[in-house]
Amino acid sequence: MSKKHKAKAKARSEREARQARRVVNGIFIGLIAAMVILLVGYYFLVGA
């Protein structure tokens, strides 16, 4: 492989890893937000 091809492959790999971390973080944030919304809704229903 040429140096140029190796550099492109490394850049692509780093970009994919960064995107995967973003997706995982988004899922966790979404789950936490859903949990908070469900808890608040539950407390309003039970408290009412």
Phi, psi and omega in degrees: 000145178278164180298323181296317180294319179297320180294319178294319180295319179294318179297319179296318179297317179295320179295318179294321179295318179296318179294321179296318177297321179297318180296314180298315178298320178297319179296314180298316180296319178298318179295318179296316179297318179296320179298316180296315180298317179295318179296316179297316178297319179297315180294326177292320180292317182287321183286336184281000000 
